[in-house]
Amino acid sequence: MEEAKPTAPKAPVEVTLRKFELSDVDAMMAWASDPKVAAACRWDPYESTEPLLAFIRDVVLPHPWFRAICISVADGEDPRPVGAVSVSPTGDTCRFELGYVLARAHWGKGVATAAVKRTVAAVFGEVEGLQRVEALVDVANPASQRVLEKAGFTREAVLRKYMLKKGAVLDMVMFSFIDTDPVPDCPSDSLRRCKSVVEYIYLYIGVCIKSPVISELYLNSD
């Protein structure tokens, strides 16, 4: 009997972030219409693309920091959206709130973790005055809590009976990432030596000044 040949390990999935476009409505529908995805969110599943297109036009495009989570789902194919991540203003200009959602087909593959890492590596340099990104997660959602922990967030507290969602009052876990926290992953050896987001930003700017062509930074899923 012929011995089975060992299979080569799959290459890490390359995760990128970009701004949404109206043409992304069909890709967004893949997760926005999924009841299992919507169960953990404040919104109900979408039944058609018309209201979703209005959401992209009226909420997503004007939003100060709302990005598509993109991967290449097939060899040679351009990256396409499989989720979304946002960093939204709160009552304090130094503090924004993180939110993310991912199509169910990509759960458990490190995609959300990579997207959150890319988010904190970028957003402090793009939002003036930002010093803290925080995230609230249902205590009954350990998978989302693990995403934040792996992305370098600090678990601060359990806020009892903190949020009303779909008729239920929930206990929520508060996580945070501040501008002096260690960068979770740096995409190159020169940047890996940096110790905080602030240092990362200054070092990355220095690299950009020295190079006429800068390729997009990637954070691979774990």
N, C-alpha and C positions, 0 to 999 in steps of 0.2 A: 504493500500500500504506500502510495506516494505521500511523503510528509508535506504538511501544509507549510507554505512559505510565509514567513513573518511579514505582517503588513507594516508599511512605513507609517510612523505617527503622523496624524494630521497637522498641518501647519496652523499656528494660532490664527484665530479670526481677527482680521484687521478692522477695528472700529473707528469710525470717523464721525465728526459732528459737522453739520452745516445748517444754514437757515432753511426753513420750509418754503415751498413754492405752492401755488394753487394746484399745479399739476400733480402734487403728491397726494391728492385726495383719495385715490384708489388704494395706494399703499397704506395710508392711515386707516382706511376702512377695515383693513385686515385685523387690526387690534381694537378699533373703536366699536366694531359690531360684535365682538366676542363677549358673551355674558361672563365667562370666567375671568377675563381681564377686567371688565367693568366692575366685578364684584368687590374688588379692593379699592375702587375709585369712588369719587363723589358723584360721577355722572352715570347715567343709564346707557345701555348699549344703543348705538345708532342703528336705525333701520334703513336709512337711505343716505346717499352721498350729498343730497341737497343741503340739509342742515349742517353737515360736516364741512362742506365747502364754505358755508357762511361762517362757521367757527374759525376756519383757517384765515379767511379774509378779515374778519372783524376782531379776532382775539389774538391769533398766533402771529400774523404778520406785523401788527403794531407793537407786539410785546417786546419789552426791553431785552430779554434774553430767553429765547425759546428755540431749541435746536432739534433737528432730526437726528436720531441715532441710525447710522448707516453701516451696512456691511455688504460685501459681495456675496450674494446667495448662490452664485454659480461661477465656475472658472471663466475668467475673461469678461465677466459682466461688470458694468459700472455699479458702484455702491448704490444701494437703494434703501429707503427708510424702513426700519423694522421696529421703531419705537420713537419716543420723544423724551426730552429732558428740558426742564425749565428752571430758571432761578428768578423768583418773583419778588418785587418790592414788598416790604412790610411798613409798619408805621415809623420805623427808624431807618434812615438812609444808610447806616453802617451795617444793616442786617437784612439779608434776603432769605427766602425760603425755597428749598430745593424740592422738585417733584419730578418723577419719572414714570414711564410706562413702557412696556415691552410686549411685542407680539408673543403669544404663548409658544409658538414653534421654537423660540429662541431662549426660553427660560432654562436656567440651570447650566448655561454654557459660558458664563463669564462675561456676556455682552453688557449687561447692566452695570456690572462692576467697572468694566473698562470705560463705559460712557461717563460714569460718575467721576472716575479719576481724571478723565480728560476735561470734564466740566470744571473741577476745582483748580486744575492746572491753568485754565484759560480765563475764568470769569473774574478773578481778582484783578487781572490786568486790563479787563475790558469795561468794568463797572467802576466808575470813579467813587472813591470813598468807601467802598465795600471792605469790611473787615471780618464779617462772620456770615457763613452759610449754614442754615439750620434745616433739619428735616424732622417731620413728625411721622411716626410709623405706628400702626395698630399693634398692640402687644400680642395679638393673635397672628401676626404676620412675620414669623421668624426668618423667612427667606429674604424679605426686604431688609430686615435688620442686618443680616449677614452681608448683604451688598454694601451697606454703609460702613460696616466695621472693616471689611476688606479694602474699602476705598480710603481708609484712614480717618474716618469720622470718630468722634468721641461720644460714647453713650453717657448722657448727663443725668437723666432722671425719668421716672415714670410719672406721667401727669394723669391723675385719676379722674375719671368722668370728665374728660377734657373736650371731646368733640362729638357733635351730633351728626351722624352720617346714615342716611337712608332709614331714619326712624329709630336708630339705636344710638345710645350714649356709650362712647368707647373710651377706654384707657389708652393713652398714647405714650410712646417712648420718644423722648427728645434726644436727637443727635446734633452735633455741631462740628464744623470745620472752620478754623479761623486762619487769618492770613499768615500767621507765624508758625502754623503746624507743619510738620515734615511733609514734603511732597510725596505722595504714595508711590509713584513710579515716574522716573524720568526717561524719555525715549532715546537718549544717547549717552555715551560714557561721559562726555563733557558736561552734560546737564545733571547726571546722576549724583554728582558730588554736592549739589545744592541741598540745603537743609530745610528750607521753608519756601512757601509760595512766593514771598517777596524776593528772596534770593534767586529763585527760579526765573522770575520775570526779568530781573536785571541781567542775569546771565544769558537768557534767551535773546533779549534785545541786543546784547553784545555780539552774540553769534550771528544774528540777522544782519547787523551792520557790516560784519566782515565778509559775509557771503552774498554774492549777487543773486543767487538762486537758492531759495529756502524751500525744501520739500515740506509737506504737511506732516505734523507730528502725529504719531500713532501710539496708542496704548493698547496692547494686545490683551485679550481675555485670558484669565487664568483657568 
